[in-house]
Amino acid sequence: MNNTENMNRLTKEELAEALKGLPVGEIHCFDTIGSTNDFGFECSAAGAPDMTIITAYEQTKGRGRMQREWITKPGSSLPMTIIIRPTAEEMANLNLFSPLTGLAVREGLLHRYGIESKIKWPNDVLLKSRKICGILCETQWEGDRLNALILGIGINLLHGSAPELPDLNYPASSVEDETGTVIPRVEWIKTFITQLIFLRPLIGKQAFFELWESCLAYKGEETWLVRQDGSRERCTVTGIAPDGSLITTDQNGKTRTWIAGEISLREIPAIRND
């Protein structure tokens, strides 16, 4: 086992020691798992408390939005799931937990490592226009009652974690590749969880939307708006509506709002003059 592998393998005891004093629930660490989110559903159904954490060295059946595959390379990318038991107040803002998670990643990178990143609506974290983190927020219901939110986070920490596939929807990279910063897993988990706990009380409040807009990718810029059927048009990203939807302006000056899942954004490549 090389030094990188030693640095990135985690035990439950090591992670529990790092998170001592933080209001977290159960802690589960795996060498290999199919999907941390799938295990999160099992734990939630069995009564796992709020802020239960599941992570793994290797994830073999990870998934992103719309059932897209999320490739987790052993030791270099970090899969993690957080079980959230929403409070009565939070129930009105369930759709904001996904961007909340992205903001916790962004703020962790900024305040712990001085790394600036952007949030591509609604929650993808970009470094230098490359995706380094994906988020999948799923719900678990018991009849008509919400049991829990299952927050899945996959972040490419080290060189070699980003998949080299020709049909990726968005160019991917890693924190190390874009910044040269090597972040140990246990250190990152503590950083991220600390930010998630800090930001959670802001969800739905003005400060939450102000923070989100301050790091919104393409704000004020022209970009491609891609619909689910593959059609696309140029638009300008204007901002975030009070319900978390995206506000855009088309080339005719018409303002529209979009909810998550309706559209995606793609950068318009700059025209080179050399």
N, C-alpha and C positions, 0 to 999 in steps of 0.2 A: 504494500500500500504506500503510495507516495505522500508527500507532505500535504498536497492539496486535499487528498482524500481524508487524511487524518484531521485536517482543519474543518472539514465539512460534515463528517459523520457526527450525529448527535445521539445522545442518550436522554431518556426521560429525566434522569437525575440531574444531568448537566443543565438542561433547559429549565427545570424547576428551580434550580439554584439561581440562574440568571434572572428569572422572573419573580423572585422572592419579593414580597411586598406589594406586588401588583394584583389587582382584583381579577384574577383569572380563575377559570374552572378546572376541569380535568386537563391533563397533558398526555398526549399520545405521540410517541415517536416510533417510526417504522424504518427498517432498512429498505423494504420493498412493499409497495401497496398497489392495488389496481387504481383506485381513485380516492383521494382524501375526502372529496365531497360525498362519495358513496358511503364511506365509513362514517362521515359526519351525520348522515341520515340515520344510520344505525344507532349511533351514540345518542342522538337527539330523541329518537323513539324510546330509548331505554332510560331517558330522564337526565341526560348529561346537563350540567348547569350552564348558565350564561357564560360566555367567553371561554368555553372549552376549546382547546387548541389541538389540531392534528397536523402532523408534518411527517415527511418521509425523505429518505436519501434518494429513492427512486420511485417514480410513479409510472405505471405501465399503461394505464387506460384513462389518462387525463382527458378532459374535454373543456371546450370553451363555449361561447354563445352559439346557439343554433346547432348544437351537437358537433361543432368542429373539433378536430383532434387538437389537444394541447400536448406537445411533445416535451417530456421532462427528462433531460439527460442526467444520469446519475452523478451526483456530486457537484454539478455546475449550476443547474437551475434548481429553484426551491419551490416545491409545492406545499401549500398550507391551506387549511380550512379552519374557520372560526365559526362556532355555533353561537348565534345571537338569539336571546329570548327578549323580544321587544317589549318595552314598557307600554303602558296604556297611551302615554303621550307620543311615543315613537310610532305607534300603529298608523298614525296619519301620514307618516313620511317613509313608508317602507321602500318606496322606489329610490330614495336618496341614500340607502345604505351602500349601494354599488359605487356611486361617486365618492361617498365617504371613504370607502376602502382605498380608492385611487388617491384621494387626497392624503390619506395616512401614509401611503407609499411615497408620494411626492414630498411631503413635509419631513418624513424621516430621512430621505436622501439629502434634503436641503440643510436641515438643522444639525444632523450628525456628521455629514460628510462634505457639506458645501456644494452639493451637486444640484444644479438647476434642471428641472424637467417640466414637461407640459402634460396636461390632461387632454387627450383627444376625446371629445364628447362621445359617450357619457363617462367612460372610466379608464380607457387605455392610457398607460403612462408611457410617454415618449422621451427619449434622450436623443437630441440632435436629429429629430424627425424619424427615429427608429423605435419600434415598439420593444420595450424591455419588460413589460408586465401586462398580464391579462387578468381579468376578474370575472368570475361567474357567481352571481347571487341567485340562489334557488330557495324556494319556499317548501316547507313541510306542513301539511294540514292534517288535522284530526276532525273529519267531517267538515263543518263550516268554520272551524276555529283554527287560526294559525298557531301552529305549535312552535315553529322556529324558523329563522333565516339561516341558511347554510352559505357562508361566504367563502368562496374558493379564490385563492390568490396564487398565481404562478409568476415568479419573477426570475429573470435570467441574471444571475449574479456574476458568473465567471465566464472567461473565454471558453468557447466551445458549446455554450448552452443554447445559443440561438440555432434553430433548425435551418439547414441549407436546402430549402425546397423551392423549386421554380414557380410553384403556384400559390405561394403565400399571398393572403389578401393585403398584407402590409409588411414592408421590410422590417425584419427583426434584428436585434442585436443584444448585447449584454452590458451591464454596468462596467465591467472591466474593460471590454473592447472600446467603449465610448469615452471612458474617463481615466483608465489605468488604475482605478481603485479596486483593491481586492477586499471584499467584505465577507468575513466569516459568518456562517449561518446563524449561530447562536447570537452573535452580536446584532445581526440584522433583525432577527425575530423580536428581540427585546426592544430595539429601536421602533420597529413597526407597531408592535402591540402598545407601546407607550403612547405613540401618536394616535392610534385608534381610540384609546381610552380618553385621551385629552380632547379629541375632536368630537366624539360622540355626543356630548351634551349640546353641541352647536347645531346639530342636524335640524334643518328646516328654518333656522333663524337667519336673519340678515347677514350676520358675520359668516355663516356657512356659504351663502351664495357669493358674497364678496370675495372670499378666498378662492372659491371655484373659478369665478370669472377672472381673477388675477393671474391664473395659470392656464387658462383655456387656450388650447392650441388653435391657431389660425384666426383668433379674434381680430376682426377688422381687416382680414385678408381674404382674397378670393381663393376658393378651393373647389374641388369637385364634390358635388352631392350625388351619391350613388344610391338609387332605389333598390328594393329587393329584387325587382325584375331585371336588374343589370343596367337599366337606362341611367343616364347621368346628365347633369347640367352644372354650369358654373353658378356659384353663389358666394355671398360674403357672409361669414359668421359674425353675427351681431352680439349675441350674448346668451344668457340663461334665463328662462322664464321662472316665475315664482313656484311653479310645480315641477321644475327640473327639466322641462323640455328645452330643446335647442331653438333659438331664434336665428333665422337667416333672412337675407335679402337677395332676391334674384336680380338678374341683369336689367329687368324692367322697373326695379325699385319696389317690387311687391314684397312685403314682409310675411313670412310664414313661420309656423312653429311645428316641431317634429318631436314625437315621443320615441323613446329607445326602441330599437327594432325596426323602425320604419325606414331609416336611411343610415348610411355610413359616410364618412368623409375621407377623401383622398387628396393628398397634396398635389398641386399642379407644379410639375417640374419647371425650374427657372430656365429661361432661354439663355444659352451661353453666347457671348459675343466674340470669344477668342477663336 
